[in-house]
Amino acid sequence: MAITRREDKCMIDIPLDRITYADIDRFTQEKWPEGKTVDYKRDAYGGKDDDKKELLKDVSSFANTHGGDIIIGVDEDKGVPTGIPGFTVPDIDKEKLRLEGIIRQGLEPRVEFALHHVSTPSSTSVLVIRVKESLLAPHRVVFQGKPGEFWARSSAGKYSMDTDELRRAFTLTDSVYAQIRAFRQSRVEMVAAGETPMPLMPGGKVILHLIPVSSFRSRQMFDVAAMPQLGTEFPPMAASGWDHRLNLDGHVAYGGGRNGGACRSYTQFFRNGSVEAVLADVVREDKQEGKLLLAGHYEQTLTQEYQFFKRLLASLRGVGVQPPVWCFLTIAGVKGARIPTDDHFPDENRAIDRDTLMLPECVIDDLEVDSSVILRPMFDLVWNASGFTRSFNFDANAKWVGR
């Protein structure tokens, strides 16, 4: 189990359904304390009203802060785990359904969460409730139809939010998303203006942004000078070899240069955990067919041959970035270009009518998601811009077929 400590956070960086007893035991042996993202419970939440309210307070406090795990069945002393006695219930599946029902009915608006059961060597149970950092915060406890308090977490545990914190929380969500969109907009404008970390070949470009919500919500910062893995884990697109170096924004990897040293692609890892990957040379001039957007090339690069998108998500997970992550795809420098078809006859009516295609964002909640699930709808929109119903590089079942 990969565990990352940053500031006062304590995170289990492993998919929920893959957590084993060995993982929890290692977590306990290393004495990782409770904090903003972990809470230990010796006993299961009971059936009394006070027990149900406690569950709702705990879950909402995670959703209203950075998300995290409630680990039931772990003993602790002053927030430090001391053992894993587990707990016993007649039917663990019924217990999970009971807790799910309490959470779904007792919080407003509803939160995203999941439960995972682990058996101990003594045949008792450990239950992990993983709560996602909410995109709809703040959430309040609504027990038996009566609105209650709003809860958040600090390194010392949960606490009731005061009026000033609530005011900030209600405005924070919209503010964060506005900042994310503004960051993407400004970066696209800089790329279009040639203000890039490395000089790029002229012409059309594919611009991919992966922006964790935590980059703007919690102001996370990475010490890039102490992260030598960035040079290999965040490579440039479609490059078999590349160079890399630190820069003011963080770390950049670049490669594929020609035309007087201009690069074909680069990947910028920002100090706040955001990623910008740019691939140039995706628009070509053909004497017979005119200006062409090589959609098949970048689609294959992102999802197939290089598995570039999947690799970036794995690298984000490896350095401790937690979802949700906003994904943006932009195609720039394409006005008048067409996506080529098999008939090889130019059709001016299929020419793209604007220079920059700013595609809508997609929110990634699982960094192990299938790349095609995220990217294919974006690819379809680019093909729509050239007059086609969808990307013909995928069949009706979203399987890659190429053209």
C-alpha positions in Angstrom: 0.0 0.0 0.0 1.4 3.4 -1.0 0.9 5.9 1.7 1.6 9.6 1.2 2.0 12.2 3.9 1.7 15.8 2.8 1.3 18.6 5.4 -0.9 16.9 8.1 -2.8 14.6 5.7 -2.8 10.9 6.0 -4.0 9.0 2.9 -4.4 5.5 1.8 -3.4 5.7 -1.9 -4.9 2.5 -3.1 -8.2 1.6 -4.9 -10.9 0.8 -2.3 -11.8 -2.6 -3.6 -8.1 -3.7 -3.5 -7.5 -3.0 0.2 -6.5 -6.1 2.1 -6.0 -7.0 5.7 -2.2 -6.8 5.1 -2.7 -3.2 3.9 -4.6 -2.2 7.1 -2.1 -4.0 9.3 0.8 -2.2 7.7 -1.1 1.1 8.1 -1.5 0.2 11.8 2.0 -1.0 12.4 3.4 2.3 11.0 1.2 4.2 13.5 -0.4 6.5 11.0 -2.5 8.8 13.1 -6.0 10.1 12.5 -6.2 13.3 10.7 -8.1 15.1 8.0 -8.5 12.0 5.8 -8.5 9.1 8.2 -10.7 8.2 11.2 -10.5 5.0 13.2 -13.5 3.4 15.0 -13.1 0.5 17.4 -16.8 -0.6 17.2 -19.4 -0.5 14.5 -22.0 2.2 14.5 -25.0 1.0 16.5 -28.7 1.3 15.8 -29.4 4.1 18.4 -30.2 7.6 17.2 -27.0 9.0 18.6 -24.9 6.3 16.8 -26.6 7.2 13.5 -26.0 10.9 14.0 -22.3 10.2 14.7 -22.1 8.3 11.4 -23.6 11.2 9.6 -21.3 13.7 11.3 -18.3 11.7 10.4 -19.2 11.1 6.7 -20.3 14.7 6.1 -17.1 16.1 7.8 -15.0 14.2 5.2 -17.2 15.2 2.3 -17.0 18.9 3.3 -13.2 18.8 3.6 -10.8 16.6 1.6 -12.6 13.2 1.6 -11.1 10.2 3.3 -11.6 6.9 5.0 -13.5 5.8 8.1 -11.9 2.5 9.2 -14.2 0.5 11.5 -12.6 -2.3 13.6 -9.3 -0.6 14.4 -8.5 0.3 18.0 -6.7 3.6 18.7 -5.2 5.5 21.5 -5.3 9.3 21.2 -5.8 8.9 17.5 -2.9 6.5 16.9 -3.9 2.9 15.8 -2.9 0.2 18.3 -4.5 -2.9 16.9 -7.1 -4.5 14.6 -9.6 -6.4 16.8 -12.3 -6.0 14.1 -16.0 -6.3 14.9 -18.6 -9.0 14.6 -22.1 -8.8 13.0 -24.4 -11.6 11.9 -24.4 -10.6 8.3 -21.8 -8.1 6.9 -23.8 -7.5 3.7 -26.8 -6.5 5.7 -24.7 -4.2 7.9 -23.3 -2.5 4.8 -26.8 -1.9 3.4 -27.9 -0.5 6.8 -25.1 2.0 6.9 -25.6 2.9 3.3 -29.3 3.6 4.0 -28.4 5.9 6.9 -25.9 7.9 4.9 -28.1 8.3 1.8 -31.2 9.4 3.8 -29.4 11.5 6.4 -27.2 14.0 4.4 -28.3 16.9 2.2 -27.3 17.0 -0.5 -26.2 13.4 -0.9 -22.5 12.5 -0.8 -20.5 10.1 -2.9 -19.1 7.2 -0.9 -18.4 3.4 -1.0 -17.9 0.6 1.5 -15.4 -2.2 1.5 -15.2 -5.2 3.8 -12.0 -6.9 4.9 -11.8 -10.1 7.0 -9.2 -10.4 9.8 -7.3 -13.6 10.6 -9.5 -14.0 13.7 -12.6 -14.0 11.4 -13.8 -10.6 12.6 -14.6 -7.8 10.1 -13.0 -4.4 9.2 -15.1 -2.1 7.2 -13.8 0.9 5.3 -16.1 3.7 4.3 -14.4 5.9 1.7 -16.0 9.3 1.3 -15.1 11.5 -1.7 -14.3 15.2 -1.4 -17.6 16.7 -2.5 -18.2 18.8 -5.6 -21.4 20.0 -3.9 -20.2 21.0 -0.5 -21.2 21.9 2.1 -23.4 19.0 3.2 -25.5 19.1 6.4 -26.9 16.4 8.6 -30.7 15.9 8.2 -31.8 13.4 10.7 -35.4 12.3 10.9 -36.4 15.2 8.6 -34.8 17.8 10.9 -31.9 19.9 9.5 -28.8 19.8 11.7 -25.3 21.1 11.7 -22.6 21.2 9.0 -19.4 19.4 9.9 -15.8 19.6 8.7 -12.4 18.1 9.6 -9.1 19.3 10.8 -6.0 17.3 11.9 -7.6 17.0 15.3 -10.8 15.4 14.0 -14.3 16.7 13.1 -15.8 19.9 14.2 -19.0 22.0 13.7 -18.6 24.7 11.1 -19.2 28.2 12.3 -21.0 31.0 10.3 -17.9 32.3 8.6 -16.8 28.9 7.6 -20.2 28.1 6.1 -20.2 31.4 4.2 -16.8 30.5 2.7 -17.8 26.9 2.0 -20.9 27.9 0.1 -18.9 30.2 -2.1 -15.8 28.0 -2.3 -17.1 25.4 -4.7 -18.1 27.9 -7.4 -14.9 29.8 -6.8 -12.7 26.7 -7.2 -14.4 25.7 -10.5 -14.1 29.2 -11.8 -10.4 29.2 -11.0 -10.0 25.8 -12.7 -11.7 27.0 -15.9 -9.8 30.3 -15.8 -6.5 28.4 -15.5 -7.4 26.2 -18.5 -8.4 29.3 -20.5 -5.2 31.2 -19.7 -3.0 28.2 -20.5 -4.7 27.6 -23.9 -4.2 31.3 -24.7 -0.5 31.1 -23.8 0.0 28.0 -26.0 -1.8 29.6 -28.9 0.5 32.7 -28.5 3.6 30.6 -28.4 4.3 31.3 -24.7 5.2 27.7 -23.9 7.9 26.2 -21.6 9.6 24.9 -24.7 9.4 26.2 -28.3 7.0 24.2 -30.4 6.5 23.4 -34.0 4.0 25.8 -35.7 0.5 24.7 -36.7 -2.3 22.8 -35.1 -1.9 21.4 -31.5 -3.6 19.0 -29.1 -3.7 20.4 -25.6 -4.6 18.1 -22.7 -5.1 19.4 -19.1 -5.5 17.3 -16.0 -6.4 19.6 -13.1 -7.0 18.1 -9.6 -9.7 19.9 -7.6 -7.3 19.8 -4.6 -4.8 21.9 -6.6 -7.1 24.9 -6.1 -9.3 23.9 -3.2 -6.5 22.9 -0.7 -3.7 24.7 -2.4 -1.5 21.6 -2.4 2.1 22.1 -3.5 4.7 19.6 -4.6 8.4 19.9 -4.0 9.3 19.1 -7.6 13.1 19.4 -6.9 12.8 16.4 -4.6 10.8 14.3 -7.2 13.3 12.8 -9.7 10.6 10.4 -11.0 8.9 13.3 -12.8 11.4 12.9 -15.7 10.2 9.4 -16.5 6.6 9.4 -15.2 5.4 12.4 -17.1 6.8 12.1 -20.6 5.9 14.1 -23.6 3.3 12.8 -26.0 4.3 10.6 -28.9 8.0 10.7 -28.0 10.3 7.6 -27.9 13.0 9.7 -26.3 13.0 13.0 -24.4 14.8 15.5 -22.2 13.5 17.1 -19.0 14.3 19.8 -16.5 13.0 21.9 -13.7 11.4 25.3 -14.6 9.6 28.1 -12.8 6.2 26.4 -13.0 7.5 23.0 -11.9 8.9 20.3 -14.2 8.8 19.9 -18.0 9.6 16.9 -20.3 10.0 17.6 -24.0 11.0 15.8 -27.1 10.5 15.1 -30.8 12.3 18.3 -32.0 13.1 19.3 -35.5 12.7 22.5 -37.6 15.5 24.4 -36.0 15.2 22.8 -32.6 11.5 23.3 -32.1 9.9 20.5 -30.1 7.0 18.4 -31.2 5.6 17.9 -27.7 6.0 18.6 -24.0 4.4 17.7 -20.7 4.4 20.3 -17.9 3.9 19.1 -14.3 2.9 22.2 -12.3 3.8 22.5 -8.6 0.1 22.3 -7.6 -0.2 18.9 -9.3 -1.9 20.0 -12.5 -0.6 18.6 -15.8 -0.5 20.2 -19.3 0.5 18.0 -22.2 0.8 19.5 -25.7 1.4 17.7 -29.1 2.1 19.9 -32.1 2.2 18.9 -35.8 -1.4 17.5 -35.8 -2.5 19.6 -38.9 -0.9 18.9 -42.3 -1.3 20.5 -45.7 -1.9 18.0 -48.5 -1.6 19.2 -52.2 -4.8 17.3 -53.2 -6.8 17.2 -50.0 -5.9 20.5 -48.5 -5.7 21.2 -44.7 -6.1 18.0 -42.7 -6.5 17.4 -39.0 -4.8 14.1 -38.1 -7.4 13.0 -35.6 -6.4 9.3 -35.9 -2.9 10.1 -34.9 -3.6 11.9 -31.6 -6.5 9.5 -30.8 -4.2 6.6 -31.2 -1.4 8.3 -29.2 -3.7 9.1 -26.3 -5.6 5.8 -26.0 -3.7 3.0 -27.9 -0.1 2.9 -29.1 1.5 4.9 -26.3 -1.4 4.6 -23.8 -0.4 8.2 -22.9 -3.6 9.2 -21.1 -3.6 6.0 -19.0 0.1 6.6 -18.1 -0.6 10.2 -17.0 -3.4 9.1 -14.7 -1.2 6.3 -13.2 1.6 8.9 -12.7 -0.7 11.3 -10.9 -1.8 8.5 -8.6 1.8 7.6 -8.0 2.8 11.0 -6.8 -0.2 11.1 -4.4 -2.8 13.1 -6.3 -6.3 12.3 -5.3 -9.4 12.5 -7.4 -11.6 14.3 -8.5 -9.5 15.5 -11.4 -10.9 17.7 -14.1 -9.9 16.7 -17.7 -9.9 19.2 -20.6 -9.1 18.6 -24.2 -8.4 21.5 -26.6 -7.6 21.3 -30.3 -6.0 24.6 -31.5 -5.0 26.0 -34.9 -7.6 24.0 -36.9 -9.8 26.6 -38.7 -10.4 25.4 -42.2 -9.0 21.9 -41.6 -11.0 18.7 -42.3 -10.7 15.2 -40.8 -9.7 13.1 -43.7 -12.0 10.4 -45.0 -11.5 7.2 -47.0 -12.9 8.7 -50.2 -9.9 11.1 -50.5 -12.2 13.8 -52.1 -12.0 17.2 -50.4 -15.3 18.5 -49.1 -15.2 22.2 -48.1 -18.5 21.8 -46.2 -16.6 19.6 -43.7 -14.0 22.3 -42.8 -13.9 23.2 -39.1 -15.3 26.7 -38.7 -13.1 28.0 -35.8 -9.5 28.0 -34.9 -9.8 26.6 -31.3 -12.0 23.8 -30.2 -12.5 24.2 -26.4 -14.2 20.9 -25.5 -16.3 20.6 -22.3 -14.6 19.3 -19.2 -15.0 15.8 -17.8 -14.6 15.0 -14.1 -12.5 11.9 -13.3 -13.4 10.3 -10.0 -11.3 7.1 -10.5 -7.7 7.4 -11.8 -7.9 3.8 -13.1 -10.8 4.6 -15.4 -10.7 3.3 -19.0 -9.1 6.1 -21.1 -11.6 5.6 -23.9 -14.5 6.2 -21.5 -13.2 9.7 -20.8 -11.8 10.6 -24.2 -14.0 9.0 -26.8 -16.9 11.5 -26.2 -14.4 14.3 -26.6 -13.1 12.8 -29.8 -16.7 12.5 -31.1 -17.2 16.3 -30.6 -14.1 17.0 -32.7 -15.4 14.9 -35.5 -18.8 16.6 -35.1 -16.9 19.9 -35.8 -15.9 18.4 -39.1 -19.4 17.2 -40.0 -19.2 13.6 -38.9 -21.5 11.8 -36.4 -18.6 10.3 -34.3 -15.0 9.3 -34.4 -14.7 6.4 -36.9 -11.6 5.2 -35.1 -13.9 3.5 -32.6 -16.7 1.1 -33.3 -20.2 1.3 -31.9 -19.0 -0.6 -28.8 -16.2 1.9 -28.1 -13.5 -0.5 -29.3 -10.6 0.8 -31.2 -10.6 -0.1 -34.9 -8.5 2.7 -36.5 -8.9 4.0 -40.0 
